[in-house]
Amino acid sequence: MNERYEALFASNRDIFDGARVLDLASHDGRYSFAALKTGAAHVTGVEVRQSLIEKAEETFAFYGQDPDTYRFVCGDVFDVLAREQLDVDVVLCLGYLYHTYRHTELMYRLHHLAPQHLVVDTMVVPGTKPTLKLHRERDAEDIRSAAQDAWSVGRVLVAWPTVPALQLLLRAYGFEIESRYDWTGRLAGRPPVPGLEGYARGRRVTLRCRSRQAAVAAGWDPVAPLPGAADPSPRPRNRPRARPVGGWRWRKRVNKVLARVTGYELRRAATRR
């Protein structure tokens, strides 16, 4: 948790100071609590499992957190985003994006929520093209897995993006990536850390994103391209294809070969009328 705190919160301290935060799929409240300790003024957590909300509230009470600084809402993320009137500055989408296949619906809701910043931490699949890989969650009853929704039959279907797919998805809904946390540099030369293997192998990424609309309104400087994460270079134009060889040209070429090898050549048989 200490390493993740550094990546998710300490390195983004400037956006949490005095912010109203929305924590999607807030689980047991660990990231909501971290946001408050990093300077957030208020956190709203959304979690579908009531048992996890009760655990979060118990933890917050144990540590004496002011009840006016947090609220937990029990419900499906999509249902809550559709019905609740939320006024937030920062959205946390940590460990959730790879537990759904409804990415465009999620980003549509976040676009209209209009936060200034969005922090994304997600599993990804290797690839240089913007693609999604479908998976089925192993156990919907496992609190680490996606809960069943109205469209699930048995095991829940989810989709993992490539990094280019993630970039395209964010851009399409008005977000731009400000930075990608350097997990490789952070973990280089160290023995394997349990729970961080995905980051070390590049199978999990942490992105700080901002609303393009908010950036323009505030006059923020343009973002720099991510190192090694630029759009794939355009394909070279296809060379003009050679015209298909006509029948007589084909016979001429074949005859040359046959004459050289066998002394015979092809001739068209005379047709009777």
C-alpha positions in Angstrom: 0.0 0.0 0.0 2.9 2.4 0.7 4.1 2.1 -2.9 0.6 2.6 -4.3 0.1 5.6 -2.0 3.2 7.2 -3.5 2.0 6.6 -7.0 -1.7 7.5 -6.6 -1.7 10.2 -4.0 1.7 11.6 -2.9 2.7 12.2 -6.5 -0.6 14.0 -7.2 -0.9 15.9 -4.0 -1.5 19.2 -5.8 -4.9 18.0 -7.2 -6.2 16.7 -3.9 -5.6 19.8 -1.8 -9.2 21.0 -0.8 -10.7 18.8 -3.5 -14.1 17.1 -3.6 -13.3 13.5 -4.6 -15.4 10.7 -6.1 -14.0 7.2 -5.5 -15.5 4.7 -8.0 -15.9 1.1 -6.7 -14.5 2.3 -3.3 -14.2 -1.2 -1.9 -13.3 -1.0 1.9 -12.6 2.7 1.7 -8.8 2.5 1.6 -8.3 4.9 -1.2 -11.1 7.3 0.0 -9.2 7.5 3.3 -5.9 8.1 1.5 -7.5 10.9 -0.5 -8.6 12.6 2.7 -5.2 12.2 4.3 -3.7 13.8 1.2 -5.7 16.9 1.6 -9.2 16.3 0.1 -12.0 18.2 1.7 -14.6 15.5 1.0 -14.9 12.1 -0.5 -17.9 10.2 -1.9 -17.4 6.5 -2.3 -19.5 4.3 -4.5 -19.5 0.6 -3.8 -22.0 -2.1 -4.8 -21.3 -4.4 -1.8 -22.9 -3.2 1.5 -20.5 -5.3 3.6 -17.6 -3.3 2.2 -19.2 0.0 2.9 -19.8 -1.1 6.5 -16.1 -2.0 6.7 -15.1 1.4 5.4 -17.4 3.2 7.9 -16.0 1.2 10.7 -12.4 2.0 9.7 -13.1 5.7 9.4 -14.8 5.8 12.8 -11.9 3.9 14.4 -9.5 6.5 13.1 -11.7 9.4 14.1 -12.4 10.8 10.7 -14.9 13.6 10.7 -18.2 12.1 9.4 -18.9 15.4 7.5 -15.9 14.7 5.2 -17.1 11.5 3.6 -20.2 9.7 2.3 -20.6 6.2 1.0 -23.3 5.3 -1.5 -24.3 1.6 -2.0 -25.1 0.8 -5.5 -23.9 -0.1 -9.0 -21.5 2.5 -10.3 -23.5 3.2 -13.5 -26.8 3.5 -11.6 -25.4 5.9 -9.1 -23.7 8.0 -11.7 -27.0 8.2 -13.6 -29.2 9.3 -10.7 -26.9 11.2 -8.3 -26.2 14.9 -8.6 -22.5 14.9 -7.8 -20.2 18.0 -7.8 -16.6 16.8 -7.7 -13.1 18.0 -8.7 -11.3 14.6 -8.8 -12.5 11.2 -9.8 -10.6 8.0 -8.7 -11.0 5.1 -11.1 -8.6 2.7 -9.3 -8.7 -1.0 -10.1 -12.2 -0.7 -11.7 -11.8 -0.2 -15.4 -10.8 -3.8 -16.0 -13.8 -5.1 -14.0 -16.3 -3.8 -16.6 -16.9 -4.0 -20.4 -19.0 -0.8 -20.3 -16.1 1.6 -20.9 -17.9 4.0 -23.2 -20.9 4.4 -20.8 -18.5 5.0 -17.9 -16.6 7.7 -19.8 -19.8 9.3 -21.0 -20.9 9.6 -17.4 -17.6 11.0 -16.3 -17.5 13.5 -19.2 -20.8 15.0 -18.0 -19.7 14.9 -14.4 -17.0 17.3 -15.5 -14.2 16.8 -12.9 -11.0 18.7 -13.3 -8.9 15.5 -12.9 -9.2 11.8 -13.3 -6.8 9.3 -11.8 -6.9 5.9 -13.5 -5.1 2.7 -12.3 -5.9 -0.4 -14.4 -4.7 -3.7 -15.7 -3.8 -3.5 -19.4 -2.9 -6.0 -22.1 0.2 -5.8 -24.4 -0.4 -4.3 -27.8 0.3 -1.3 -30.0 -3.2 -1.0 -31.4 -6.3 0.3 -29.6 -8.0 -3.0 -28.7 -9.8 -4.7 -25.9 -9.4 -8.2 -24.7 -12.5 -9.9 -23.2 -12.3 -11.9 -20.0 -14.8 -13.7 -17.8 -14.4 -13.0 -14.1 -13.5 -16.1 -12.2 -15.9 -15.7 -9.3 -18.5 -12.9 -9.0 -18.8 -13.6 -5.3 -15.1 -12.8 -4.7 -15.0 -9.2 -3.4 -12.0 -8.6 -5.7 -14.1 -9.4 -8.8 -16.8 -7.5 -10.6 -20.3 -7.9 -9.1 -23.0 -9.2 -11.4 -25.2 -6.6 -13.1 -28.6 -6.9 -14.9 -26.9 -8.1 -18.1 -24.8 -10.9 -16.5 -25.5 -14.6 -16.9 -23.3 -16.5 -14.5 -19.7 -15.2 -14.8 -19.3 -11.5 -15.5 -17.8 -10.4 -18.8 -15.1 -7.7 -18.6 -12.7 -6.2 -21.0 -9.0 -5.2 -20.6 -7.6 -2.4 -22.8 -4.3 -1.9 -24.4 -2.6 1.4 -23.5 -3.5 2.9 -27.0 -7.1 1.9 -26.4 -7.0 3.6 -23.0 -5.6 6.8 -24.7 -8.2 6.7 -27.4 -11.0 6.2 -24.9 -9.9 9.1 -22.7 -9.5 11.4 -25.7 -12.8 10.6 -27.1 -14.6 11.7 -23.9 -12.7 14.9 -23.3 -9.8 13.8 -21.1 -6.0 14.1 -21.8 -3.3 12.2 -20.0 -1.0 14.5 -18.0 1.4 11.9 -16.9 2.0 8.1 -16.6 3.6 7.1 -13.3 7.1 5.6 -13.8 6.6 2.2 -12.1 9.5 0.7 -14.1 11.9 3.3 -12.7 10.4 3.0 -9.2 10.8 -0.7 -9.0 14.0 -1.1 -11.1 16.8 -3.0 -9.3 14.6 -4.1 -6.4 13.5 -7.6 -5.5 9.9 -8.5 -6.5 7.3 -6.7 -4.4 4.2 -8.8 -3.7 1.2 -7.1 -5.3 3.2 -5.0 -7.7 4.3 -7.6 -10.2 1.8 -6.2 -12.8 3.3 -2.7 -12.6 6.8 -4.1 -13.0 5.9 -6.1 -16.1 3.9 -3.2 -17.6 0.7 -5.0 -17.3 -0.8 -2.4 -15.0 -0.6 1.4 -15.4 -1.3 4.5 -13.4 -2.4 7.6 -15.3 -3.1 11.2 -14.2 -5.6 12.7 -16.6 -7.3 16.1 -16.8 -10.4 17.4 -18.4 -9.6 19.2 -21.7 -12.4 21.6 -21.0 -11.1 22.5 -17.6 -7.6 22.9 -18.9 -8.8 25.4 -21.5 -10.9 27.3 -19.1 -8.0 27.6 -16.5 -5.4 28.3 -19.2 -3.2 25.4 -18.2 -0.2 24.6 -20.3 -0.5 21.9 -23.0 0.4 18.4 -21.9 3.5 16.8 -23.3 3.2 13.6 -25.2 3.8 10.5 -23.1 7.3 8.9 -23.6 7.0 5.9 -25.8 3.2 6.2 -25.9 2.6 8.3 -29.0 0.1 7.2 -31.5 1.4 4.5 -33.8 3.2 6.0 -36.8 1.0 6.0 -39.9 1.4 3.1 -42.2 3.3 3.8 -45.4 1.0 4.2 -48.4 0.4 1.0 -50.3 2.5 0.7 -53.4 0.5 0.6 -56.6 -0.2 -3.0 -57.4 1.0 -4.4 -60.7 -1.7 -5.0 -63.2 -2.8 -8.6 -63.6 -0.9 -10.3 -66.4 -3.2 -10.8 -69.4 -3.7 -14.2 -71.0 -1.3 -13.7 -73.9 1.4 -12.2 -71.7 1.1 -15.1 -69.3 1.4 -17.6 -72.2 4.4 -15.8 -73.6 6.2 -16.0 -70.2 5.4 -19.6 -69.7 6.4 -20.5 -73.2 9.8 -19.0 -72.7 10.4 -21.1 -69.6 9.0 -24.3 -71.3 11.1 -23.7 -74.5 14.2 -23.2 -72.4 13.7 -26.3 -70.3 11.9 -28.8 -72.5 12.0 -27.5 -76.0 8.1 -27.4 -76.1 5.8 -24.5 -75.9 2.0 -24.0 -75.3 -0.3 -23.5 -78.3 -4.0 -22.9 -78.2 -5.9 -25.9 -79.6 -7.9 -25.2 -82.8 -11.7 -25.2 -82.1 -14.1 -26.9 -84.3 -17.3 -25.2 -85.5 
